[in-house]
Amino acid sequence: MRCSDLQYDIDYDLIVDSIVDNGARRVVIQLPDGLKQYSHSIYKCIEGRLPRWVDVYIHADPNYGACDLQYGQLWATLKPDLIIHIGHSPYPKELAHPGLEPRGSGLKVVYVPALSRTKISEEMISEAARLLKQHGVKRAAVTTTSQHVHMIKQVADVLRKYGIEPVVPRGIKPYFHDAQIIGCDYRLPYSSKAEGFLYIGGGVFHPLGLYLATLKPVVKTDPYEGKSVDLTSEGEKLYRSRLYTVMKAMDADNWGVIVGLKTGQYRPWLVERLKKQIIEAGKNYMLIASENLTRESLTSIDSDWYDAFIVTSCPRLPTDDYWDYHKPVLTPGEAYMALKRVLEPYRFPW
């Protein structure tokens, strides 16, 4: 496969210059799972421009974003000089421990964009405008992930043509481009004061999180499936199920507080706050450390003592992976609601 044949635009000059300028001899390339299939092609696109003494490793473990650099494990074993992290923007430091970036080891991280080459037609956007109007939306914020930020202007221009006033939330440098969201941070669209949202991208992970964070209509324009769909009713169902989970947890006496061990998911400030709230509510807690929380690992540590669990690592785990667990598994915001015994306002994710 030629470099120009890849489905994503990747800045190979940035990769090569970062390796050469840092004098790196051992380099790890990290890719989201959807991009791993291109890893060999990406390497071949830079191989001939690298000094012969450079060793490049493709990181095959699952990677869920810039919160999941795993530099601690990598430094303990491979001791690379440089991590090339492709496809995500830097992770907001305020969401994690100050030690998010490696310090004192000499290990550096370079974030390289991967922009999708898929196209969005005017017909897809006009259908999105029609779906938004069905909810009475006249002013819609446009949101997306880092792979599609270059499509925002086109989408906004066409929305305006079809009678929807577009809002493009301003980014937070260096973490977010304009209109960008990640699975645990919806500050940009939340602050836009829009009546509804148009999400550009595939899947339902981000747009359903957007609904939970705002409780406003969400329409998705999917450049991979070539269509626009209304996800509002699906979001409403998820929201009702989350309220039911919060209600079940209101009577919980014994809480398992799951502490994340991934580089960007260790949040001691959040753990301390939840511990304080549990104590003030007259409840008990047990701290559980986990790097990769799975249903099997949660089931294995579960016992009659636990009444409910709080996940402080990735707030999407309770809503995506453990929504049907036989005991309440809550996000930090939902745990606050349960401990305060309130159902309004709904707090997601924090």
Buried (B, 14 or more C-beta within 10 A) or exposed (E): EEBEEBEBBBBBEBBBEBBEEBEBEBBBBBBBEBBBEBBEBBBEBBEEEBEEEBEBBEBEEEBBBBBBBBBBBBBEEBEBBBBBBBBBBBBBEEBBBEBBBBEEBEBBBBBBBBBBEBEBEEEBBBBBBBBBBEBEBEBBBBBBBBBBBBBBBBBBEBBEEBEBBBBBBEBBEEBBBBBBBBBBBBBBBBEBEBBBBBBBBBBBBBBBBBBBBBBBBBBBBBBEEEBBBBBBEBBEEBBEEBBEBBBBBBEBEBBBBBBBBBBBBBBEEBBEBBBEBBEEBEBBBBEBEBBEBEEEBBEEBBEEEBBBBBBBBBBBBBBBBBBEBEBBBBBBBBBBBBBEEEEEEBBBBB
